[in-house]
Amino acid sequence: MGSTRAAQVWGGPSYPSRDAGLPNMGASALGPRPITPDDVDQILRCEDAAALAEMSAYARSYFAIGGSVIMGVATTVASGLLGRRSIAAGAAIGTGLAAGVVMEARRRARQWQAVIEARLASLAAQA
């Protein structure tokens, strides 16, 4: 199984397999790693618009982890309505923790995405 296919099966990024010199932002349910100045420089040097587009899509995919907050709220409300206070309390705590993870993952992903979009705009202007 090729690296691109493996990335698609396991939800990891596929853009590193293009060998476009892009940094790997990481594959984690907790979000991408913090972006560094070296990462920014590598992205701004990249000439492969397809790899940049794949990387941008991967950065946007971190929005999907917000579903954990929605499920937590639903569980909290349903448990509360059913009189299951201990379950509702546990779900509320879990929802709060999930919300923190979602906010941090999205913050980091948006930093990556902003640099990628700037490079794609630069490439489009050169064309």
Buried (B, 14 or more C-beta within 10 A) or exposed (E): EEEBEEBEEEEBBBBBBBEBEBBBBBEEEEBBBEBEEEBBEBBEEBEBBEBBEBBBBBBBEBEEBBEBBEBBBEBBEEBBEEEBEEBBEBBBEBBEEBBEBBEBBBEBBBBBBBBBBEBBEEBEEEE
